[in-house]
Amino acid sequence: MPGHPYYGYGAYPPPPPPGSYPPPPAHGQPMYPGIGVAFYPVHPAYFYPPYPPNPASIEPVQVVDSPEEAVPELPGETVELPWSTYRWVPACLSQRSIPPGALRVGTDQDGDEIYAGRAHHAGDVLPAKVIPSKNACYISFEGEEILVDQFEVLVPAMFSWQFSTNGEVPPGAVEAGVTSSGEKLYFGRVTHDGCTTPGKIHPSHGTCYYPFDGEERSSNEYEALVLM
């Protein structure tokens, strides 16, 4: 605006000093007659972007024809766990055979423990609740709670240590690494000077290497970590 100096953030002119403010303007009239710019005591960047947006970064607006198409899709993915992390173990109420390590998922109104199960019924495989203390397994089907005798119980993966020697590993041994030549290494442990310390089982070397007291030690007798 020619003829008016610029006084910093906002526009011209600066506000009057305290105590000398003019009376409120009539409705529809500017605060400062003849000057159609208001004063803002903040940086203009609060109101205007510092740079024009990059057109390539602006996503086009999607126009939909029906409300059903307007439902947003949430980010995420479904991950299928490998079978080795859990297993379904057959069980039977008549034989009272609930496998050890079954996954507890709740408590009934009497305080009895409920375990995760599943059962076949009418051509379906349905989630079930297994209550060992009551020798019961229930499924829900077509509005009813149904007692079933044969079912499976969900058992999470468990690990154990099994003794082995000379680079051999039992079935289910946990793979913990690989050499530059592609040979698999397995997780093991060795008892040394009263300490139990982990190491790597190297099959082609016939031993289990383990770090101890600043050195690499080895033993042809060890325990291998096994996935049950």
N, C-alpha and C positions, 0 to 999 in steps of 0.2 A: 504494500500500500504506500504509494509515494508520499513523501513529506512526513512520515512518521518513523522515528527510529525504532529498532528492534531491541528489546530489553532482555532477551534470554528465552527461557522455556515458555511457551505459550504464544501470546500475540501482543500487539501493542494496543494501547499504552499500558504501563503497570498500574496496579490498583491505587486508588488514593491512599494517603497515609491514614493510619488508624484515627478515628474520631472525626474524619472529614468526609465520610461517605455521604453521597447525595441521597435524598429521600427516595424511597422505593418508586420505580417507574410505574406509570399507569399500565393497566393490562394490555399486553400486546406491544408495548413499547420497549426498545432496547435499553439495556442498563446504561450504556454510554452513548448518548445521541450522536449521530454522525460517524460513529465507529462501530461497525458491525461485527467485531471480533471480540470474544470473551477472553478473560485471563484465566489460565490454568496453572496453578503452582506445582505442576508435575511435568516430567519430561514427555515430549510428544510421542516417544516410542511406546508409551502405554496405550496410545490410541491408534498409532499407525505402525504397520510392520516395517522393520528396518530395511528389508529388501523385498522386491516383488517375488511372489512364489514362483517356483519352478513349475511350468505347466506339465512337465513329464511326471512330477511327483503327485499331481492331483488325480485321485481316482474318479472315474466317471460315475455319475449318479445313475443307479439302476432303477428304472421305472418298471413297476410290476402291475399286472392286470387284476390280481385278486389278493385278498388278505392272506390267503394261505402261502403265497409266494413271498410275503413280506416277513416271514419268521426268520430272524437272524441265525446264522450258524455259529455256534460257539467253538473256539479253538480247542483242540485236544485230539487224542488218539486212543484206540483200544489196543492194549498190549496183551498178546497171548503168552501166558507163562509156559515155559517148557515143562514137560511132564515130570522131569526129574525134581522139580521143586515141590511136588505134591503127588499123592496117588490115592486112588479109591480102593479101599480094602474090603473084600466081601465079608459080611457078618450075618449072623442069624440069631434071632431072639431065642428060639427053642434050644439052641446050644449055648446061649449066653456068651457069645464070642465077640466081645468088643475089643478091637485091636488096641494095644498100648500106643500112646502118643496121639490119639484122636483129637481133633480140633474142637475145643469147647467154644460155643457160640452164644450161650445164654443160660438163664436160670428160670425154672417154672415157678408157679405160685407157692409151691411147697418148699422151695429152696433147692430142689434137685437140679443137678447139672444137665445141660442140654448140649449135645454134640451135633456137628454137621453131618448129614447123611444124604443119600439119594436112593430112590427105589423105582423099579419098573411097575407101571400100572396102566392098564388099558391101552397099551401100545406107546405110552409116554415114559420118559425118564424124568422123575420129579424130585426136586429138593425135599428133604425130609428132616424132621427133628428126632434125634435119638436120645432117649432118657434111660441110661443103663440101670439106674437104681430102681426104676419101675419096670425094667425089662420090656420097654415099649419103643416103637418107632412109628411116627405118624406122618402122613402126607395130607395135603388138602386137595380135594378134587370135586368139582361140580357142586360146591356148597357144603361139602361134608369133610369131617376129619376122619381119616381112615387109618386103622391100625394095620401095619404090614409086618410080616415075619422075616422076609428076606430083603436085604438091603446092602448098601455099601457105606462105609464111613470114610470121611475125608481125613487123611493123615498127612500133615506137612512133612517136608523133607527133614531128615535127621542125619547127623553125622556121627561117625564112630572112628576109633583108632584101631587098626588091625596090624598085628606084628608081621613083618616080612623081612626078607634078606636079599642080598646080592643084586640089587637093582630091580627086583620083581615087585609088582604091585598087584593087589587083589582086585577083583571086578568092582567097578564103581569108584575106583580111586579118583580123587579130585585133581584135575589138570590145573596146574598153577602157573605154567609158563611154557616157553618153547625156545629152543636154541636157534642160532642163526642158520643152522643146516636143516631146521624143521623138525628136530626131535622133541617130543613132548617131555616136559618135566612135571613131576608130581609133588604134592605137598606132603612132607614127612616131618617127623620129630625124633630127637635122640636124647637119651639121658646121659649127661656128661657132668662129672664131679658133683653129683647131687642135684643138678639143674636139668630141667626139661626144656629143650630149646628147639625151635622149628628149623627146618632146612629144606633143601631141594633133593628129590630122588631123581638120580640120573641113570636111567635103565642101562644105556650102553656102557656106562662106566662101572656098573655093578655096585653102586654105593649111594649113600645119602650124604651130601655135603651140607655143612652148617657153619655159620659164622660164630666164633667164640674167642673171646679174649684177644681180639686184634688179628686173628688168623682164620683161615678156612680149614676146618677140620672135616673128617669123613669117617663114616662107619658103615660097615656092610650089614649091620643089624639095626633096625629102626622100626618105627610105626608109621603106617600110611594112613592119611585121612581119607575116609571112604564115605560116600553118599549112600545112605540106606534106602 
